[in-house]
Amino acid sequence: MAEDQLSSSNEDRRAAEREQASRVDFWYDEKENSTLIANRSLSSVRIQVGFRLDLPNSRYPEHGTILELGSVPPCTGVHVEINEKLLSSGEMKGYSFAVRGIAFTDTAGIWWVRREYESLSKVDSREHGKWWREIATRRSIILEEKLINGGYHRKEKTLNDCSVYG
């Protein structure tokens, strides 16, 4: 009996721990021609976005970079779109960009990662900085700087389908 109660208690704790994290997601919004990162939880989350860049005709065709999106308020969606000027500059011509994952912290400070086509996973806080390696094999610091310095647009909107009950 005691083992059953302990097991049930552990399951309840894990479910409660995932509750907020399960309400943070991302997808490509064709209507807005941008990636929508949605925080449907009732608390703010700090979000990092993992971009993958493909340049098919180069020696190193796959690059990744992380963009610190910062705090996203409760019940808020953030559209992230790459600036057309960045895509038309000489060194960026031919690149294709895609969001391949997001990492974020919940109110307890736990890091979570949601990758494209994969389920939500909890990440050891000492290891959260390494999650981008799974997005791409090489990190592009130059591109990261360009994104930070005006290479993307961010537009927030209130989400209507946000409540305690999902």
C-alpha positions in Angstrom: 0.0 0.0 0.0 2.8 2.5 0.9 4.6 1.8 -2.4 1.4 2.5 -4.3 0.9 5.8 -2.5 4.5 6.8 -3.1 4.3 5.9 -6.8 1.0 7.8 -7.1 2.6 10.8 -5.3 5.6 10.8 -7.7 3.3 10.6 -10.7 1.3 13.6 -9.4 4.4 15.6 -8.8 5.8 14.9 -12.3 2.4 15.8 -13.8 2.3 19.1 -11.9 5.9 19.8 -12.9 5.0 19.4 -16.6 1.7 21.4 -16.4 3.1 24.8 -17.2 5.7 23.5 -19.7 3.1 21.5 -21.6 1.4 24.9 -22.4 4.4 26.3 -24.3 4.8 25.3 -27.9 5.8 26.6 -31.4 4.8 26.1 -35.0 5.0 27.8 -38.4 2.0 30.0 -39.0 1.4 30.1 -42.7 -1.1 32.9 -42.5 1.5 35.2 -40.8 4.4 33.8 -42.7 6.4 33.5 -39.4 7.0 31.1 -36.5 4.5 31.5 -33.6 5.8 30.7 -30.2 2.9 30.4 -27.8 2.9 30.6 -24.0 -0.6 29.4 -23.0 0.4 29.1 -19.4 -0.7 31.6 -16.7 2.9 32.6 -15.9 5.7 34.2 -17.8 8.4 32.0 -19.3 11.9 32.9 -20.5 12.4 31.5 -24.1 15.4 30.8 -26.3 14.7 30.0 -30.0 16.9 27.6 -31.9 17.3 28.5 -35.6 18.8 26.2 -38.2 20.3 27.6 -41.3 20.9 25.6 -44.4 23.3 26.7 -47.1 23.3 23.8 -49.5 26.2 24.8 -51.7 28.8 25.3 -49.0 31.4 23.2 -47.3 29.4 23.4 -44.0 25.8 23.4 -45.1 24.2 23.3 -41.7 24.5 26.0 -39.0 22.6 26.7 -35.9 22.1 29.8 -33.7 20.2 30.7 -30.6 18.1 33.8 -30.2 17.3 34.8 -26.6 13.7 35.9 -26.9 13.5 36.9 -23.2 10.4 36.8 -21.1 7.1 36.0 -22.8 4.1 37.0 -20.7 1.2 34.6 -19.9 -1.3 33.9 -22.6 0.9 35.5 -25.2 2.0 34.4 -28.7 5.1 35.8 -30.3 5.5 35.8 -34.0 9.2 35.6 -35.0 10.1 36.4 -38.6 13.6 36.8 -40.2 14.1 40.3 -41.7 14.0 40.3 -45.5 17.1 42.6 -45.5 19.1 39.9 -43.7 18.1 37.3 -46.3 19.0 39.5 -49.2 22.5 40.5 -48.1 25.2 38.9 -50.2 26.6 36.5 -47.5 23.1 35.3 -46.6 21.8 34.7 -50.1 20.7 31.1 -50.5 20.2 30.5 -46.8 17.0 29.0 -45.6 15.9 29.5 -42.0 13.7 27.5 -39.8 13.0 27.3 -36.1 14.0 23.8 -35.0 13.3 24.1 -31.3 12.8 26.2 -28.3 14.2 26.1 -24.8 12.4 27.8 -21.9 12.2 28.0 -18.1 9.1 27.5 -16.1 8.2 29.4 -12.9 10.3 26.9 -10.8 13.4 27.7 -13.0 13.3 24.3 -14.6 14.6 24.2 -18.2 12.5 22.5 -20.9 13.2 21.8 -24.5 10.7 21.3 -27.3 12.2 20.3 -30.6 10.5 20.1 -33.9 8.8 16.8 -34.3 9.7 15.6 -30.8 7.9 15.7 -27.5 8.6 18.0 -24.6 11.6 17.1 -22.5 13.1 18.3 -19.2 16.7 19.4 -19.3 19.3 19.3 -16.6 20.0 23.0 -15.8 23.8 22.5 -16.3 23.1 21.0 -19.7 20.5 23.4 -21.1 23.1 25.5 -23.0 24.0 22.5 -25.1 20.5 21.8 -26.5 21.3 23.9 -29.7 23.8 21.2 -30.8 20.9 19.0 -31.6 19.5 21.7 -33.8 22.6 21.9 -36.0 26.2 20.8 -36.1 27.9 24.3 -36.2 26.9 27.4 -34.3 27.1 30.7 -36.2 28.0 33.5 -33.8 28.1 36.0 -36.8 24.5 35.2 -37.7 23.5 35.3 -34.0 24.9 38.9 -33.8 23.0 39.8 -37.0 19.7 38.4 -35.7 20.2 40.3 -32.4 21.0 43.5 -34.2 17.8 43.8 -36.2 17.8 40.6 -38.2 14.4 39.5 -37.1 10.9 40.9 -36.3 9.0 40.1 -33.1 5.3 40.7 -32.8 3.3 39.8 -29.7 -0.3 39.0 -29.6 -2.7 38.0 -26.8 -3.9 34.4 -27.2 -7.7 33.9 -26.8 -7.6 30.2 -26.0 -5.7 30.4 -22.7 -7.1 29.4 -19.4 -6.5 27.2 -16.3 -8.3 24.4 -18.2 -6.2 24.6 -21.4 
